[in-house]
Amino acid sequence: MVDEELELEEQQQELYEHHRIVVDRGQEMLRIDKYLQMHLQGVSRTKIQAATKADCVRVNDRAVKANYRVKPLDVITVLLPEPPHEFELIPEPVDFKIVYEDDDVLVVDKQPGLVVHPGVGNWTGTLVNGLLYYFQNKYGNQEGLAPYLVHRIDKDTSGLLLVAKNEEAQAVLARQFFYHTIERKYNALVWGDFDEDSGTIVGNLGRSPQDRRVMCVYPHEEGVPEEEQKGKHAVTHWSVMERFGYVTLVECVLETGRTHQIRAHMRHIGHPLFSDVAYGGDAILKGTTFSKYKQFVENCFAVCPRQALHARVLGFEHPTTKKHMHFESPLPDDMQQCIERWRNYTANHIS
């Protein structure tokens, strides 16, 4: 049961379902939206039509319209955002900050400690519960209007999160995330110094066999189909922003959006995120063990008692206007204070 719950959590974190269906030889010609509704359990025809309109339904590698009639041996691929859930979403008053909103999208600057979506261990009090309450109070029961997630960030990660307000916008934005055209930049404070100023981490991510709550990095085998590899393909680009001797402030740019991607990738190259309990960053990994330094680091942990990771930049093409949208979020107080302490420590103790 625990493994099933973790797999559900991972699926919900990454949001996208990519289906591949080969039409039977004896299949009669049928509208593709009707055909997919029969073959995709729990997916509404409205969601299928929205995905089709967003070019997320393809036949033989070509986008088709909802009235396309399937033929025997057609190869259909479908990209659907957010798998169906089997629990009721309840509107609840929850504090969160909206930095932009129009008829189709909403951008939230999420504070650390706020879970994005109900799931194992967090069935209430999430951002989605709060968005439902916000929509209900602002718009009433307007048909078709609801919060539709297109990506997520961890509970203790802060920063920008994009939310669609209707299924058509969700489908268009999900396609951008799936094909890596979304701009996402994170700031992370990590343990250790780097020999280089920038680099790229390529490594598949999958559940650790020792601790299913965390992700491990596995080799990516070129030329091997994804379904035959261990873990899911993941790519993180990093660059140094500021060095503090024992810790470093880096910028991470995501090509893929896997569960715990930055946290697992940075640990894999020997640089766990500062104060990241799950990935070993909550211990003194660099520097002396003298009492004054130890006390300084513990004070930094107290100032920022969560992984020092912030989703700072978000850029995307608006699903309706096609205009490029760009947002930046300043570092939250806990990370800012922690970095300032390291900056002062470096100035006074490292020549």
C-alpha positions as CSV (number, residue, x, y, z in Angstrom):
1,M,0.0,0.0,0.0
2,V,2.8,2.4,0.8
3,D,4.5,1.8,-2.6
4,E,1.1,2.4,-4.3
5,E,0.6,5.7,-2.4
6,L,4.2,6.9,-3.3
7,E,3.6,6.0,-7.0
8,L,0.4,8.0,-6.9
9,E,2.2,10.9,-5.3
10,E,4.9,10.8,-8.0
11,Q,2.3,10.7,-10.7
12,Q,0.5,13.6,-9.2
13,Q,3.7,15.5,-8.8
14,E,4.6,15.2,-12.6
15,L,1.0,15.5,-13.8
16,Y,1.3,14.2,-17.3
17,E,-0.1,11.0,-18.7
18,H,1.2,10.0,-22.1
19,H,-0.9,7.3,-23.7
20,R,-0.1,5.3,-26.8
21,I,-2.8,3.3,-28.4
22,V,-2.6,1.2,-31.6
23,V,-6.1,0.9,-33.1
24,D,-7.3,-2.7,-33.7
25,R,-7.4,-4.1,-37.2
26,G,-11.1,-4.6,-37.0
27,Q,-12.0,-1.1,-35.6
28,E,-14.8,0.7,-37.5
29,M,-14.2,4.3,-38.3
30,L,-15.2,6.4,-35.3
31,R,-14.6,10.0,-34.2
32,I,-11.4,10.1,-32.2
33,D,-12.9,11.9,-29.2
34,K,-15.5,9.2,-28.8
35,Y,-12.9,6.4,-29.4
36,L,-10.6,7.9,-26.7
37,Q,-13.4,8.3,-24.2
38,M,-14.1,4.5,-24.6
39,H,-10.4,3.7,-24.2
40,L,-9.2,6.1,-21.5
41,Q,-10.9,5.2,-18.2
42,G,-12.1,8.1,-16.1
43,V,-11.3,10.8,-18.7
44,S,-14.1,13.1,-19.7
45,R,-14.9,13.9,-23.4
46,T,-14.5,17.6,-22.5
47,K,-10.9,16.9,-21.4
48,I,-10.2,14.9,-24.5
49,Q,-11.6,17.7,-26.7
50,A,-9.5,20.3,-24.9
51,A,-6.4,18.1,-25.4
52,T,-7.2,17.7,-29.1
53,K,-7.6,21.5,-29.5
54,A,-4.2,22.0,-27.9
55,D,-2.5,19.6,-30.4
56,C,-2.0,17.0,-27.5
57,V,-3.7,14.3,-29.5
58,R,-1.7,12.9,-32.4
59,V,-2.3,10.2,-34.9
60,N,0.7,8.7,-36.7
61,D,2.8,11.7,-35.3
62,R,0.4,14.3,-36.7
63,A,-2.0,16.5,-34.7
64,V,-5.7,15.9,-35.5
65,K,-9.0,17.5,-34.9
66,A,-11.7,16.1,-32.6
67,N,-13.8,15.0,-35.6
68,Y,-10.9,12.8,-37.1
69,R,-12.2,9.3,-37.6
70,V,-9.8,6.6,-36.4
71,K,-8.8,3.8,-38.8
72,P,-7.4,0.4,-38.2
73,L,-3.7,0.4,-37.1
74,D,-3.7,4.1,-36.5
75,V,-1.1,4.9,-33.7
76,I,-2.6,7.4,-31.3
77,T,-0.6,9.3,-28.7
78,V,-2.3,11.4,-26.1
79,L,-0.9,13.9,-23.6
80,L,-3.2,14.6,-20.7
81,P,-2.5,16.9,-17.8
82,E,-3.3,15.6,-14.3
83,P,-4.6,12.1,-13.8
84,P,-8.1,11.7,-12.5
85,H,-8.5,11.6,-8.7
86,E,-10.9,9.5,-6.6
87,F,-11.5,11.9,-3.7
88,E,-13.6,15.0,-3.3
89,L,-11.8,18.4,-3.4
90,I,-13.2,20.6,-0.7
91,P,-13.0,24.5,-0.7
92,E,-11.1,25.8,2.3
93,P,-9.7,29.2,3.3
94,V,-6.0,29.0,2.8
95,D,-3.5,31.9,2.7
96,F,-1.5,32.3,-0.5
97,K,-0.2,35.1,-2.7
98,I,-1.5,35.7,-6.3
99,V,1.0,37.7,-8.4
100,Y,-1.0,37.6,-11.7
101,E,-4.5,36.5,-12.9
102,D,-6.6,36.8,-16.0
103,D,-9.4,34.8,-17.6
104,D,-7.2,31.8,-18.4
105,V,-4.2,31.6,-16.0
106,L,-3.2,32.5,-12.4
107,V,0.3,32.7,-11.1
108,V,0.9,32.0,-7.3
109,D,4.0,32.8,-5.3
110,K,3.9,29.9,-2.9
111,Q,5.3,30.1,0.6
112,P,7.3,27.2,2.0
113,G,5.3,24.7,4.0
114,L,2.2,24.8,1.8
115,V,1.3,21.6,0.1
116,V,0.1,22.1,-3.5
117,H,-2.5,19.3,-3.9
118,P,-4.3,16.9,-1.6
119,G,-2.7,13.6,-1.4
120,V,-1.2,11.0,1.0
121,G,-0.9,12.6,4.5
122,N,-2.2,16.0,3.3
123,W,-5.9,15.7,2.3
124,T,-6.9,19.2,3.4
125,G,-5.4,22.7,3.8
126,T,-3.6,22.6,0.4
127,L,-3.2,25.3,-2.2
128,V,-5.8,23.6,-4.4
129,N,-8.3,23.7,-1.5
130,G,-7.6,27.4,-1.1
131,L,-7.9,28.1,-4.8
132,L,-11.3,26.3,-4.9
133,Y,-12.4,28.6,-2.0
134,Y,-11.0,31.7,-3.7
135,F,-12.8,30.8,-7.0
136,Q,-16.0,30.0,-5.2
137,N,-16.0,33.4,-3.4
138,K,-14.9,35.4,-6.4
139,Y,-16.8,33.8,-9.3
140,G,-19.5,31.7,-7.7
141,N,-20.3,28.4,-9.6
142,Q,-19.2,29.6,-13.0
143,E,-19.3,26.7,-15.4
144,G,-15.9,25.4,-16.6
145,L,-14.0,27.6,-14.1
146,A,-11.7,25.7,-11.7
147,P,-8.0,25.5,-10.7
148,Y,-6.2,23.2,-13.1
149,L,-2.6,22.4,-12.2
150,V,0.0,22.1,-14.9
151,H,3.0,21.5,-12.6
152,R,3.9,21.4,-8.9
153,I,6.6,22.2,-6.5
154,D,7.4,20.5,-3.2
155,K,5.8,21.4,0.1
156,D,8.9,23.0,1.5
157,T,10.0,24.6,-1.8
158,S,8.9,28.2,-2.3
159,G,8.2,30.2,-5.4
160,L,6.2,30.6,-8.6
161,L,3.5,28.1,-9.6
162,L,1.3,28.3,-12.7
163,V,-2.4,27.4,-12.6
164,A,-4.8,27.2,-15.5
165,K,-8.4,28.3,-14.9
166,N,-10.1,26.1,-17.6
167,E,-9.4,22.8,-19.3
168,E,-8.4,24.3,-22.6
169,A,-5.7,26.5,-21.0
170,Q,-4.5,23.6,-19.0
171,A,-4.1,21.4,-22.1
172,V,-2.1,24.1,-23.9
173,L,0.2,24.8,-21.0
174,A,0.6,21.1,-20.3
175,R,1.9,20.7,-23.8
176,Q,4.5,23.5,-23.2
177,F,5.7,21.7,-20.0
178,F,5.9,18.4,-21.7
179,Y,7.9,19.7,-24.6
180,H,10.2,21.7,-22.3
181,T,9.3,25.2,-23.7
182,I,8.5,26.6,-20.3
183,E,11.2,28.7,-18.7
184,R,11.9,27.7,-15.1
185,K,14.8,28.8,-13.0
186,Y,15.4,27.9,-9.4
187,N,17.8,29.3,-6.8
188,A,19.3,26.8,-4.4
189,L,21.9,27.0,-1.6
190,V,23.9,23.8,-1.7
191,W,26.8,22.3,0.3
192,G,30.3,22.6,-1.0
193,D,32.2,24.5,-3.7
194,F,32.5,23.8,-7.4
195,D,35.5,23.5,-9.6
196,E,33.5,24.8,-12.6
197,D,31.1,27.8,-13.0
198,S,28.4,25.8,-14.6
199,G,27.4,22.3,-15.7
200,T,24.7,19.9,-16.6
201,I,23.4,16.8,-14.7
202,V,21.8,14.0,-16.8
203,G,20.5,11.1,-14.9
204,N,17.3,9.1,-14.7
205,L,15.3,9.5,-11.5
206,G,13.5,6.7,-9.7
207,R,12.4,5.7,-6.2
208,S,15.3,4.6,-3.9
209,P,15.0,0.8,-3.1
210,Q,16.3,1.6,0.4
211,D,13.9,4.6,1.1
212,R,10.9,4.9,-1.2
213,R,10.3,8.4,0.0
214,V,13.3,9.8,-1.9
215,M,14.6,9.6,-5.4
216,C,17.8,8.0,-6.7
217,V,19.8,8.8,-9.9
218,Y,20.3,6.0,-12.4
219,P,22.3,6.0,-15.6
220,H,20.6,7.3,-18.7
221,E,21.2,4.8,-21.6
222,E,21.3,6.5,-25.0
223,G,19.3,4.7,-27.6
224,V,17.3,2.5,-25.1
225,P,13.5,3.1,-25.1
226,E,12.4,5.0,-22.0
227,E,10.0,2.2,-20.9
228,E,13.0,-0.1,-20.7
229,Q,15.2,2.2,-18.6
230,K,15.4,2.4,-14.8
231,G,13.9,5.6,-13.7
232,K,12.7,8.6,-15.8
233,H,15.0,10.8,-17.9
234,A,15.9,14.0,-16.2
235,V,18.2,17.0,-17.1
236,T,19.2,19.9,-14.8
237,H,21.5,22.7,-15.8
238,W,23.3,24.6,-13.0
239,S,25.4,27.7,-12.7
240,V,27.2,29.3,-9.8
241,M,25.7,32.6,-8.6
242,E,27.8,33.2,-5.5
243,R,30.4,31.2,-3.6
244,F,30.7,31.1,0.2
245,G,33.5,28.6,0.6
246,Y,31.5,25.9,2.4
247,V,28.2,26.5,0.6
248,T,27.3,27.9,-2.8
249,L,24.3,29.7,-4.2
250,V,23.4,28.2,-7.6
251,E,20.8,28.7,-10.3
252,C,19.2,25.6,-11.7
253,V,17.4,25.5,-15.0
254,L,15.1,22.5,-15.5
255,E,14.7,20.7,-18.8
256,T,12.4,18.1,-17.2
257,G,10.2,18.3,-14.2
258,R,10.6,15.1,-12.2
259,T,9.8,14.5,-8.6
260,H,12.6,16.0,-6.3
261,Q,14.7,16.6,-9.4
262,I,17.0,19.3,-8.2
263,R,17.3,17.8,-4.7
264,A,18.2,14.4,-6.0
265,H,20.5,15.6,-8.8
266,M,22.5,17.9,-6.6
267,R,23.0,15.2,-4.0
268,H,24.1,12.9,-6.8
269,I,27.0,15.2,-7.7
270,G,27.9,15.7,-4.0
271,H,26.2,19.0,-3.3
272,P,23.0,18.3,-1.3
273,L,20.7,21.3,-0.7
274,F,21.4,23.2,2.5
275,S,19.0,22.1,5.3
276,D,17.4,19.3,3.1
277,V,16.5,16.7,5.7
278,A,15.4,14.0,3.1
279,Y,18.6,14.2,1.1
280,G,21.2,14.6,3.9
281,G,21.7,18.4,3.7
282,D,20.7,18.9,7.3
283,A,24.2,18.0,8.6
284,I,27.5,19.8,8.5
285,L,29.0,18.5,5.3
286,K,31.7,21.0,4.7
287,G,34.0,23.0,7.1
288,T,35.4,22.3,10.5
289,T,33.6,20.8,13.5
290,F,34.8,23.5,15.9
291,S,32.1,24.7,18.3
292,K,31.8,28.2,16.9
293,Y,31.4,27.1,13.3
294,K,29.0,24.3,14.4
295,Q,26.9,26.9,16.3
296,F,26.9,29.2,13.2
297,V,25.7,26.4,10.9
298,E,23.0,25.3,13.4
299,N,21.8,28.9,13.6
300,C,21.6,29.0,9.8
301,F,19.5,25.7,9.9
302,A,17.2,27.4,12.5
303,V,16.8,30.5,10.2
304,C,16.0,28.3,7.2
305,P,14.6,25.0,8.5
306,R,13.7,23.6,5.1
307,Q,15.5,22.8,1.9
308,A,16.9,26.1,0.6
309,L,15.2,26.0,-2.8
310,H,13.2,28.7,-4.5
311,A,11.3,28.7,-7.9
312,R,12.4,32.2,-8.9
313,V,11.6,32.6,-12.6
314,L,8.6,31.3,-14.6
315,G,8.1,32.1,-18.3
316,F,5.5,30.7,-20.7
317,E,3.4,31.5,-23.8
318,H,-0.1,32.6,-22.8
319,P,-2.5,29.9,-23.9
320,T,-4.9,32.3,-25.5
321,T,-3.1,35.5,-26.4
322,K,0.2,33.7,-27.3
323,K,2.1,36.5,-25.6
324,H,5.2,35.6,-23.7
325,M,4.7,36.0,-20.0
326,H,7.6,36.3,-17.6
327,F,7.5,36.4,-13.8
328,E,10.2,36.7,-11.1
329,S,9.9,36.1,-7.4
330,P,12.4,37.5,-4.8
331,L,14.0,35.1,-2.4
332,P,11.8,34.6,0.7
333,D,13.0,35.9,4.0
334,D,14.3,32.6,5.4
335,M,16.6,32.0,2.4
336,Q,17.6,35.6,2.2
337,Q,18.6,35.7,5.9
338,C,20.5,32.4,5.6
339,I,22.4,33.6,2.6
340,E,23.3,36.9,4.2
341,R,24.7,35.1,7.2
342,W,26.9,33.0,5.0
343,R,28.0,36.1,3.1
344,N,29.0,37.8,6.3
345,Y,30.7,34.6,7.6
346,T,32.7,34.3,4.4
347,A,33.8,38.0,4.5
348,N,35.1,37.6,8.1
349,H,36.5,34.1,8.1
350,I,37.6,33.1,4.6
351,S,40.4,35.0,3.0
